[in-house]
């Protein structure tokens, strides 16, 4: 379990707060809502994501790509 409590994300330097707001809910059958990576990473190089009792790590590479590991 992740010990840190979730805090409202703050935009990284050079990004607006609007980029951190979640997209509106869409109707059934439409594409899944997209969450900007800046909203997840909050200016960090990696973040832990807890899912169904397991912790995953989302990492930003030097080339700007994302890697999700268990």
SVG drawing of the C-alpha trace seen along z (x, -y; Angstrom):
<svg xmlns="http://www.w3.org/2000/svg" viewBox="-24 -28 42 35">
<polyline fill="none" stroke="black" stroke-width="0.4" points="0.0,0.0 1.2,-3.5 1.8,-5.5 1.5,-9.0 -1.9,-10.5 -3.0,-11.9 -2.8,-15.6 -4.3,-17.7 -1.7,-17.8 0.1,-21.0 1.3,-21.7 4.9,-21.3 6.8,-24.4 5.7,-25.5 2.3,-23.8 -1.1,-25.3 -3.5,-24.0 -6.0,-23.3 -3.8,-20.5 -4.3,-18.7 -8.1,-18.7 -9.7,-15.4 -11.7,-15.2 -15.4,-15.1 -17.2,-11.8 -18.2,-10.5 -21.1,-8.3 -21.0,-4.6 -19.2,-3.2 -16.9,-6.2 -13.1,-6.2 -11.8,-6.1 -11.0,-9.4 -7.4,-10.5 -5.4,-11.7 -2.4,-13.9 0.9,-12.3 1.7,-15.6 -1.3,-15.0 0.1,-11.6 3.8,-12.5 3.3,-16.0 6.8,-17.1 8.5,-13.8 10.4,-11.3 8.4,-8.4 5.2,-7.7 3.9,-4.6 0.4,-3.5 -1.5,-1.1 -3.9,1.2 -5.8,4.1 -3.3,4.4 -0.2,4.3 2.1,1.4 3.2,0.5 5.8,-2.2 5.2,-4.7 8.6,-6.1 9.5,-8.9 12.6,-8.1 15.3,-10.5 13.7,-10.4 10.3,-11.4 8.7,-7.9 6.7,-6.2 7.4,-2.8 5.0,-1.0 6.6,1.8 5.3,4.1"/>
</svg>
